[in-house]
């Protein structure tokens, strides 16, 4: 019997094969063996609205009025944001906007300055 990889979420050693997927009985995660190989080779590249590659510490400019959820404030077009930090997830830019504070932005609504 071949050695199965541990669960990527909880590191359990009790993962088993179920058809084409691996299954963890402790946390219930199901994952594909192909996704594990592809995920380790692929680095996520974050691009702005115009296709420029963004990196930590870059300065960006907002290209669309963005309503702030739960507030009546708006981040206006042309607002410059400095020293961004890239994070995983749907909102992949973590930053501080002058006059508003800490926010998460989507890279599709900014351009590199």
N, C-alpha and C positions, 0 to 999 in steps of 0.2 A: 504494500500500500504506500502511495506517495505521501509526502509530508504536505499538508494543507497550510496555507498562510493563516496567521492570526487575524482576528477581526480588526479592520482599520479604525473602528469607532471605539471599542472598549478593550481591545487587545486580548480578547478571550482566545484560549487555545482550543476550544471545543467546536470550532466552525466545521461544517460538513457540506458536502456537495448535494444539490437538489436540482437535477437536470443540468442546465447550463449555468446555474448560479451557485455561489457560495452563500450559506446561511449561518448566522450566529444565533444560537439558541438563548443566549443570555440577554442580548439587547434587541434582537429581532431584525437586525440589519441584513439586507440581501444585497450582494454586489457581484458584478461580473468579473471573471478573471482577466478579461481583456481590458476592462476599464482600469484595473490596477496597474497594468503595464503602461497604458496610454497616459495615465495621470502622472506617473513619475517622470516620463520623458517630456511632457508638455509644460512649458512655463507660460503662465497667464501674462499676456501683454495688454496693458490698458491704453486705449487710444481715445483721443478727444473727438469732437464732432467732425473734424476735418481730416482725421486719420493720422494725426501726429502722435507719436509714442510719448506717453507721460511717465514721469519717474518721481520718486519721493523728493520733495523740496522744490519742485517746479512752481512757477506762478501761472495761474490761469485766469481767464476772463469769462464771466457768465454771458451767454449769448441769447438768453430768453428770460423773461420775467418768471420767477419761481415763487409760487405761493408757499408759505410756511405752514405746514399742517398744524392745526390747533391754535393758530394765531392770525391776526389780521395783517401782519407784516408781509412784505414782499421783498425778495432779493431782486433788484433792478438789473436790467440789461447793462452791461459794461462794468459791473462790479468786479474789481480785481481782488483775487484771493492769492495770497502768497504762502509758501511753505506747506504745500499739500502733502498728505500722507495717503498712500494707496493701501486699500484693505480689500479683503474678499467679500463678495456679496453683491447684491443688486445695486446698492449705492456704494460705489467703489472708491470714492474720494472722501477722506476725512479731513476737515479743515476748520479754521476759525475765520468767520466773515466779520470785517470791521462793522461795529454798530449792532450786530446781531448775536454773535457768539459762535460756539461750536456747532457744526452742522455736518451732515453727510450729503454728498452730491452724487449725481450720476454723471459719468464722464461724457455722455452724449449731449449735455447741456453746457459744456465749457469748451473753450479753445485755449491752446497753449499761448502764453504771452512771451 
